[in-house]
Amino acid sequence: MRRLARILDRWRSIARIEGRLEKLQEAVGRIEARQVGGAGADTAWHDREFKVFSQWGEDGLIDYLVSVVGVTRRVFVEFGVESYQESNTRFLLVHRGWSGLVLDGSETCMESLRREPLYWRHDLQAQTAFVTRENIDSLLLANKVEGDIGLLSIDIDGNDYWVWEATSVIRPAIVVIEYNARFGPDIAVTIPYDPGFTRAAAHYSMIYYGVSLRALWLLGRRKGYDLVGCNSAGNNAFFVRSDLRPAILPALDARHAWRPACFRESRNPDNTLAFLKPEAEAALLLRLPLISVEEI
């Protein structure tokens, strides 16, 4: 019994430390947000980046965008969140008091999120779902999310283009969507649509997924969105609805917004890490099945 009591005490101590660390994260994020919010209009786009819960500097860019874009409904949707420890919308939830819906294909991840204190403290819905272009609208409607919302974040390492194209029951003010920088800034391509796509199974390299920035730029124009920038890590593009974009945010084309990926992901056929140069990665991808969306 004493041993069990010691284990429980240790567990409680770890839980308290984790809680304090999260509060510290939030506090640092509030400081960053105040500093970026007080920066002048001539501050460079990438100087507005900071990371609290996002993978790279998305928290800062999103916080800046929601401060200058006319968001009337502070609701977000994000899918591909895993356990939501690292995400593009968690800072909106805890810092700005937004509400939202998150979706992920792993019930283990979603159940882990539902057990977090954050889940009952904030207005958050978490649903297990493998998002496809066939089910995205029905998932949103089933969770009573439709019409104008503040932000949509898409990061599913695969059918990102096809899912955004199919999404029609919401009109986000801001869209954050992953692009695959290895395609470069000049071609408009995406992987062929496969509702069961997973990049681990699609190709050993782990870099065959997603969509080029130019393809997203063209899709955004069709859907009424302007590209306003990419993060400096070279994996997320930021769009603002054209009727809401303020003059302070110039609309960019893909060539001027594109940033190269600053991280490695490629693997060899035996699953060991590869150290391919960008030119080799691009050559590998262009040998694989791709759909040109230039004329769609």
N, C-alpha and C positions, 0 to 999 in steps of 0.2 A: 504493500500500500504506500509505503514511504517513497518507493521508487516511482510509482505512478503519480504521486503528488508532486514530486520533483519535475517529472516530465510535463505535467500540466502547468506548473509554475513557469517552466522554461518556455512553453508554448505561449502562455499569456504575455510573457516578457517580450517575446519576438513580435507578437501581434501589436503590443503597445509601441515598440520601436518602429514597426512598419507604418502604423498610424501617424506617428510623429514625423516620419520621413515624408509621408504624403502631404501633411500640412506644411512642411518646410518647402516642398516642391511648389505647392500652391502659392505660398508667400513669395517665393522667388519669382514666380510667374507674374504675380500682381505688380511687383517692382518693375520687372521687364516691361509689362504692359503700360505702366505709367510713363516709363522712359520713352518707349516708342511712340506712345500717344502724344507726348509733348514735343516730339521731333518736328522740325519744320517741314513745310510742303516740298522743299527741295531735297529731302532725305532720299537717298537711293533706295530702290525697291528691296534689294537684298540686305541692306542695312536694317531693315525692319524685321528680319528673321529672329526668332528665338524659340527655344525648345523647352517645353514643360512636360507634356505627355506625348507630343508628336514624335515621329521618327527622326526628323531633321528640324528645319526651322519653320515648319508649317504653322505652328501655334502663333508665332508673331505675325506672319503674313495674313492669316485668317483674322486675327484680332484687329489688325489694321483695316482690312476690307470691311468688316462689319461696322467699323466706326465711321466709314466714309460712304458706304453704299446705303441706299434707302431701304433697309430691312424693316418691314412692317409686322412680320410674324416670326418670333424668335424660336423657330422649330428647325431641327436638323434631322437628316437621315444619313446614316453611314453604314456601308456594308463592306465586309472583309476585315472585321475588327479583331478577330481571334478573341482573346479574353478581355479586350478593351483597356489593357494596361498601357498600350502604346496606340494612340489614335489621334485623328485630326479634330475630334469634336469634344473630347473630355474636358479640355480647358474652357470651352464655351459653356459646358454644363456646370462646372464648379465655380468659374470666375464670373461669367456674365449671366448665370441663372437661366440659360436656355433649357428647353425640353427637347426630347428627341427619341428616335427609333434607331436601334442598331441591330444588324443582322449578321449572322455568321453560320457557316455550314456545320460547325462543331457544337453538338449539344454539351459536351464537356466544358467548352469555353463559355458558352452562354450560361450554363448552370453555375459555373464559378463566379461569373459576373453577378448573377442574381443573389448570391450569398454575400456580396460585398456591402458594407454599410452605405457606400455611395449609392447603391441601387434604391434603397428605401428613403434616403435623404433627398434625392432629386427626382424630378419627373422624367423617368427614363423607362423605355420599353426595350426588352431584349428578346429577340425571336430567333430560334434556330431555323435556318433556311439556306439552301444552296441557290443563290440568286441566278436566274436565267432571264433571257428576254421574254420568254413565255409567261413567267410568273411575277415579274417585278411589279406591274401595276396592281395585280390582285393582292400581293403581299402588302403594298402600301394601303390599299383600300380596306383590307381586313384589319389593319391597325389604325384606321381612321386618320390617315395622313393623306391629304389631297389639297389641291389648290396652291396658293402662294405659300412658300416656306422660305426660311432664311438661307439654308445651305444644304447641299447634297455632296457627299464625299464617296467616291467610288475607287476601290482598290481591291480588285479580285484576281489580279495576276493572270488575266486571260481574256475573258469576253467583255472587257471594259467598254470598248466601242459599241458593241452590239446592245449591251444593256442600257447605256445612256441613250442610244438611238431609240430604243423601245419604250423608254420611260415617258409617259404622257399625262399622268394624272396629277403630277405636281409641277409647279413652276418655281424652281429655286431662284433666289436672287443671286446666289453664288454657287458655282460648281467647282469642286476640286477633284481632279481625276488623274490617275496614274498614266504616264506614258513611258514607252520603252525608248530611251535615248539612243540606243544602239542602231536604230533605223535611220538616224540622222535627221536633219531639219527639212529635207527637200522632197521626200517621197511620202505619198499618202497611202499607207498600207496598214492592215490589221491581220491577225491570224484568222483563218476561216472559222465561222461560227460552229461550235460544238457545245451543246448544253451541258455535257459532262466533262468539259475541259479541266484538266489539272496540269500545271506546267511540269511537275515531277514526272508524270507519265508521258507527256507530249514529246519530250526530247531530253536526252541525257545531259545536255549542256546547261539546262535550267535557265537559259536566257531566251528561249523561244516562247514568247507570251506577249499579250497586249497589243499595243497600237502605237503608231508613230504620232508625233506631235502635229504634223501637217494634217493627218487624217482627222484628228480631234478638232483642229482649227476649222476645217471645212464643215465638219458636223456641227460645231458650235454656231457657225454662221447660218446654217440651215435652221437651227433651232432658236435663233435669236439671241446668241451670246457672243460677247467679245472676249478674246484672249487678252489678259492683262499682265501675264508674267508666268514664270516657272520658278521653282525653288532652286537654290544654288547647288543642291545635291544632284539635280538633273533627273527627277523621277515624278514630280507632281506639277500639273498645269492648273492655272487658276483662271476661271472664266466668270464674267459678270454679265447679267442680263442686260442687253443693249439699252432697254428703256430705263434702266436704273443706274447705268454707269455714269459717275460724275466726271466732269472735265479733268479733274486732277488725276484720273486714271486713263492714260492713253491706250487705245486699242492697238495691239501688236499683231503682226503676222507671225507665222511659225518660225521663220528664219531669225527674226529679231528676238523672239522670246526663248528659243531653244537653248538649253544648257546641256552639256555632256554629263553622263553619269560619273559621279566621283567615287564610285564603289565597285567592287568586283563581286560577281556572282557565278561566273562560269565554272563548269565542271568538265572533267574528262569522262570517257565512256565507263571507266571503272569507279566513278563517283569521287575521285580525288580532285582536289582543287586545281583549277587551270589558271594560267596567268596570261590569258590572251590579250593582245593589244586591241584597241578599238577597231582597227581596220580588219583584223582577223575575226572579231565578233560579228561585224557587219557582213563580212563575206559569208560566214557560216549561216547567218539568218536569211540572207537573200537566196540561198540554195534550198530553203525549206518552203512549204506551201504558204502563200500569202495572198490576200485579196487586195487588189487596188481599189480604193474608194474615191479616186480622183474625179470620176464621172458620175458617181452615184448621186 
